[in-house]
Each structure stands twice: as structure tokens, then as C-alpha cells.
């Protein structure tokens, strides 16, 4: 039987952990053997949503994902790759207050859309890691 799954794919796992900042979440994902979630397609976005729900989460709070940058120029920090698939909430990214919102979260307005946040933000519900599998 021929597998329909690509040779390499990403598996996502969400972790509820309030009080941490973006770079702490980044370090934890690396410690766990993955990277802070990179989302390169609508399918990967849906799988990230599913991971958050599996962890008992919803989108009334923010979940760190692995995008970093400014305005409409973001990279996936775990891949060192330009983010070309974007799923921002209306009016985002807005980098407000100016020059401090450089890290991405999923979860705004009760939706699984993205928002740019201060990397030192400590009120996120948790974070999502991606694990590349063969």
C-alpha cells in the first residue's frame, strides 16, 4: 500500500503553561526535541488548532507559535524560513504599541487566527511545538 503522507511531516503538540515568554517556550520545544510551531499551510494550521483543543485549550487566550518578525515580514524561528502562509486576525499584525510586537500567537477574539505580541508577554495560555517525523 502506498502512503499518502509526505516523507516528512510535522506533528503538533500543545502545552498549557502560563507565565512564560516566547523565548522560554522556544527553548522548551527544543528541549522536547521539536521547535516552536511552524505553520506553512491551512492543513498545518488546522492540525495546530487540533493540538490546542487536545490539550484542553480554546482560543479565548493566546498560544505561542514560532513566528517572529515585524509587520508582514515573519520567519519561522525553528526553520529559519520565511513565513509565506499567514492567518492573521483582521487588522493584524499591527505591531502596537510601535516596535514591540514581534512574536506570534494563535488565539484572538475567540478564533484560531494569529496576532503579533510582545515577546515578553507572560499571559499566554501555553505554546505549541512541532516535531518533524519521517
N, C-alpha and C positions, 0 to 999 in steps of 0.2 A: 504494500500500500504506500502511495506517495503522500508525504506530509504536505499540508497546505501552509504550514508555519514557516516563516523565513528561517534561514540557517541560524541567525542570531536575533533574539527578540528581547524585549525588556519586560521584566516582571516588576510590579509596583507593590510597595508595602507602606502603609501609613502608620505613624506612631503618634499617639496622643502624648504630648509633653509640653505643658505650658511653661512660660518663663524663660525660654531660650531664645537666642538671637539667631539670625540667618547663618552666620559662620559656625556657630556651635552645631546647628542642625547639619550643615555641610560636613563637619568633622565626624559627627556620629554616623552618617551614612557611609563615609569612607571606612570607619571602624567596623561597621557591619558588613563590609565587602561590596558596597554599591556606591552610588553617587546620588546627590540631591536631585530629585526627579527632573529629567529632561523630557519634554513633551513635543514630539515632532510631527504629530498628525492628530486628526479628530479621533481616530481609534485609540491612540495612546492617551488622549485627554479623557476619553470615556473610561479607560482602564484605571486611570488615576482617580477619577470620581468613584469608581467601584472600590478601590483600595481604601479610600477615606470612609465610605459607608461601611465597609467590612470591619474597620477599626471602631465602629460605633459613632462616627462623626457625621456631621452635616455641613451645610455651607452658611450657617449663621455666624461662623467665625472663620478666621483665616488659617490656611495651611501653607507652610513654606514649600515652594518648589524651586528648582535650581537655576532660575533665570536671574541674570544680573546685567545691569546696563543703565541706560537713560533714555527717556522719551520713547522713540520707536526702534531703538537700536539695542537689542539684547543678545546675550550669548548664553548658552547652556554651560555653566561653570564646570560640570562634570565631564563634558565632552570637548570643551574649548571649541565650540561650534556655534555659528550664528543661528539665532532662533528665527526660523522662517515661518513656521506655523505659529500664529498668535490667536489668543482667545480672550481679549480684554473686555471688561465691563464697559458700557457706554461712557465716554468721557475719560477713559483711562488709556494709557498711562498719562498721568498729569504732572508727575514729579513735584507735587506740592507738599509742604512748602518748598519752594525752589531749591534745587540742588541736593536734596537729602533722600529722595525715594529712588533707590537703585536696585532693590531686591524684589523678586516676585512672590506673590502668594496666590493661592486659589481660594475663592470664597469671598464674595462681596454681595451685599443685598440679598442674601439667601440663595444665590445662584452659584454655580460652579465656574463662574467667569474669573478672570485674573485681575489683579490690581498691583500697582507698584507701591512698595512700602519702604520705610526707613529700615536699613539692615540691622539696626539696633532695637527694633520693635520687639517687645517681650510678651505681647498679649496674644500671639498666635496660639491656636489650639494645639498645633503639632506640625509635623512635617512629613513629606513623602519621599521615600528613597526608591531609586530604580536599580535593578540588578540585571545585568546583561547575561542572558542564558544562551547556551548552544542548543 
